[in-house]
């Protein structure tokens, strides 16, 4: 079973994503520091990453995740989307970029596609 890490400081979003992805093993993190600790000690197939966290600077956390787990599909989520940010995220290695708010079905489909492509 695929393992997914949800990184978001908003409890409502973490809960909604956890429920939407109940077919997978889910871990959550509320900060960049917590996310890096979990990434360092667990293998994740996908990460849902909010780029606006209290202790993380824009896409720096994405860079660190891709260094630690280069084959992990990272989906960047933000409520402050811009074309520049999206292009930069994809260049760094994000699998996809999604703007908040989104529906659970969009996330389910995106994670299913990422997991299918990874061959799990």
BAMI-96570 format. One record per residue (C-alpha): residue in three letters; x, y, z. Coordinates in nm, 4 decimals, always signed. Layout:
BEGIN
site papa = ALA	east = X	north = Y	up = Z
...
END
This chain:
BEGIN
site papa = UNK	east = +0.0000	north = +0.0000	up = +0.0000
site papa = UNK	east = +0.1321	north = +0.3426	up = -0.0940
site papa = UNK	east = +0.2383	north = +0.5787	up = +0.1815
site papa = UNK	east = +0.1441	north = +0.9470	up = +0.1551
site papa = UNK	east = +0.2745	north = +1.2407	up = +0.3601
site papa = UNK	east = +0.0468	north = +1.5428	up = +0.3999
site papa = UNK	east = +0.2353	north = +1.8582	up = +0.4991
site papa = UNK	east = +0.0060	north = +2.1451	up = +0.5919
site papa = UNK	east = -0.0272	north = +2.3628	up = +0.9007
site papa = UNK	east = -0.4060	north = +2.3861	up = +0.8574
site papa = UNK	east = -0.5760	north = +2.1118	up = +1.0596
site papa = UNK	east = -0.8969	north = +2.1211	up = +0.8519
site papa = UNK	east = -0.7032	north = +2.0621	up = +0.5309
site papa = UNK	east = -0.5017	north = +1.7780	up = +0.6874
site papa = UNK	east = -0.8250	north = +1.6122	up = +0.8031
site papa = UNK	east = -0.9993	north = +1.6564	up = +0.4674
site papa = UNK	east = -0.7001	north = +1.5146	up = +0.2789
site papa = UNK	east = -0.6640	north = +1.2241	up = +0.5219
site papa = UNK	east = -1.0292	north = +1.1314	up = +0.4735
site papa = UNK	east = -1.0088	north = +1.1737	up = +0.0948
site papa = UNK	east = -0.7042	north = +0.9451	up = +0.0815
site papa = UNK	east = -0.8233	north = +0.6810	up = +0.3285
site papa = UNK	east = -0.7236	north = +0.4025	up = +0.0851
site papa = UNK	east = -0.3555	north = +0.4828	up = +0.1504
site papa = UNK	east = -0.1301	north = +0.4875	up = +0.4546
site papa = UNK	east = -0.1270	north = +0.8500	up = +0.5647
site papa = UNK	east = +0.1251	north = +1.0426	up = +0.7717
site papa = UNK	east = +0.0853	north = +1.4123	up = +0.8464
site papa = UNK	east = +0.3194	north = +1.6958	up = +0.9368
site papa = UNK	east = +0.2370	north = +2.0479	up = +1.0490
site papa = UNK	east = +0.5762	north = +2.2043	up = +0.9775
site papa = UNK	east = +0.8755	north = +2.1792	up = +0.7509
site papa = UNK	east = +1.0873	north = +2.0478	up = +1.0362
site papa = UNK	east = +0.8407	north = +1.7695	up = +1.1149
site papa = UNK	east = +0.8094	north = +1.6843	up = +0.7446
site papa = UNK	east = +1.1868	north = +1.6488	up = +0.7065
site papa = UNK	east = +1.2056	north = +1.4240	up = +1.0136
site papa = UNK	east = +0.9406	north = +1.1958	up = +0.8654
site papa = UNK	east = +1.0963	north = +1.2031	up = +0.5165
site papa = UNK	east = +1.4332	north = +1.1109	up = +0.6682
site papa = UNK	east = +1.2975	north = +0.8026	up = +0.8430
site papa = UNK	east = +1.0169	north = +0.6771	up = +0.6136
site papa = UNK	east = +0.9784	north = +0.6029	up = +0.2442
site papa = UNK	east = +0.6908	north = +0.7970	up = +0.0891
site papa = UNK	east = +0.5397	north = +0.7444	up = -0.2525
site papa = UNK	east = +0.3820	north = +1.0892	up = -0.2612
site papa = UNK	east = +0.3828	north = +1.4107	up = -0.0602
site papa = UNK	east = +0.1129	north = +1.6764	up = -0.0583
site papa = UNK	east = +0.3098	north = +1.9880	up = +0.0319
site papa = UNK	east = +0.1739	north = +2.3262	up = +0.1307
site papa = UNK	east = +0.4435	north = +2.5794	up = +0.0403
site papa = UNK	east = +0.3306	north = +2.8334	up = +0.2997
site papa = UNK	east = +0.4394	north = +2.6950	up = +0.6365
site papa = UNK	east = +0.5481	north = +2.8849	up = +0.9481
site papa = UNK	east = +0.9019	north = +2.7433	up = +0.9378
site papa = UNK	east = +0.9615	north = +2.6788	up = +0.5672
site papa = UNK	east = +1.0585	north = +2.9236	up = +0.2959
site papa = UNK	east = +0.8548	north = +2.8807	up = -0.0233
site papa = UNK	east = +1.0087	north = +2.5967	up = -0.2249
site papa = UNK	east = +1.3123	north = +2.5224	up = -0.0062
site papa = UNK	east = +1.1295	north = +2.2325	up = +0.1572
site papa = UNK	east = +1.0485	north = +2.0883	up = -0.1869
site papa = UNK	east = +1.4207	north = +2.0969	up = -0.2704
site papa = UNK	east = +1.5057	north = +1.9134	up = +0.0523
site papa = UNK	east = +1.2376	north = +1.6487	up = -0.0027
site papa = UNK	east = +1.3603	north = +1.5827	up = -0.3584
site papa = UNK	east = +1.7192	north = +1.5492	up = -0.2287
site papa = UNK	east = +1.6159	north = +1.2947	up = +0.0349
site papa = UNK	east = +1.3655	north = +1.1033	up = -0.1802
site papa = UNK	east = +1.4206	north = +1.1854	up = -0.5484
site papa = UNK	east = +1.1578	north = +0.9386	up = -0.6730
site papa = UNK	east = +0.8830	north = +1.0602	up = -0.4416
site papa = UNK	east = +0.6033	north = +1.2451	up = -0.6240
site papa = UNK	east = +0.5572	north = +1.5833	up = -0.4558
site papa = UNK	east = +0.2364	north = +1.7717	up = -0.5243
site papa = UNK	east = +0.2659	north = +2.1361	up = -0.4273
site papa = UNK	east = -0.0453	north = +2.2994	up = -0.2814
site papa = UNK	east = -0.0944	north = +2.6692	up = -0.2191
site papa = UNK	east = -0.3567	north = +2.9320	up = -0.1681
site papa = UNK	east = -0.1162	north = +3.1892	up = -0.3119
site papa = UNK	east = -0.0602	north = +3.0554	up = -0.6599
site papa = UNK	east = +0.1254	north = +3.2332	up = -0.9352
site papa = UNK	east = +0.2574	north = +3.1166	up = -1.2688
site papa = UNK	east = +0.6113	north = +3.1959	up = -1.1550
site papa = UNK	east = +0.5756	north = +2.9809	up = -0.8422
site papa = UNK	east = +0.4200	north = +2.6946	up = -1.0385
site papa = UNK	east = +0.6955	north = +2.6975	up = -1.3018
site papa = UNK	east = +0.9670	north = +2.7107	up = -1.0363
site papa = UNK	east = +0.8080	north = +2.4199	up = -0.8446
site papa = UNK	east = +0.7933	north = +2.2040	up = -1.1576
site papa = UNK	east = +1.1558	north = +2.2900	up = -1.2431
site papa = UNK	east = +1.2647	north = +2.1812	up = -0.8952
site papa = UNK	east = +1.0864	north = +1.8503	up = -0.9409
site papa = UNK	east = +0.7268	north = +1.8857	up = -0.8241
site papa = UNK	east = +0.4998	north = +1.6267	up = -0.9789
site papa = UNK	east = +0.2163	north = +1.8778	up = -0.9969
site papa = UNK	east = +0.1003	north = +2.2111	up = -0.8612
site papa = UNK	east = -0.2520	north = +2.2672	up = -0.7302
site papa = UNK	east = -0.4221	north = +2.5805	up = -0.6080
site papa = UNK	east = -0.6358	north = +2.5850	up = -0.2938
site papa = UNK	east = -0.9259	north = +2.5448	up = -0.2556
site papa = UNK	east = -0.9672	north = +2.2101	up = -0.4282
site papa = UNK	east = -1.2100	north = +1.9227	up = -0.4007
site papa = UNK	east = -1.1257	north = +1.5858	up = -0.2461
site papa = UNK	east = -1.1936	north = +1.4145	up = -0.5795
site papa = UNK	east = -0.9263	north = +1.6244	up = -0.7534
site papa = UNK	east = -0.6710	north = +1.5153	up = -0.4933
site papa = UNK	east = -0.7792	north = +1.1502	up = -0.5093
site papa = UNK	east = -0.7402	north = +1.1490	up = -0.8877
site papa = UNK	east = -0.4044	north = +1.3251	up = -0.8737
site papa = UNK	east = -0.2645	north = +1.0877	up = -0.6099
site papa = UNK	east = -0.3989	north = +0.7838	up = -0.7971
site papa = UNK	east = -0.2267	north = +0.9039	up = -1.1153
site papa = UNK	east = +0.1020	north = +0.9657	up = -0.9303
site papa = UNK	east = +0.0916	north = +0.6243	up = -0.7605
site papa = UNK	east = +0.0000	north = +0.4487	up = -1.0887
site papa = UNK	east = +0.2962	north = +0.6137	up = -1.2605
site papa = UNK	east = +0.5298	north = +0.5068	up = -0.9831
site papa = UNK	east = +0.4388	north = +0.1419	up = -1.0465
site papa = UNK	east = +0.3234	north = +0.0538	up = -0.6952
END
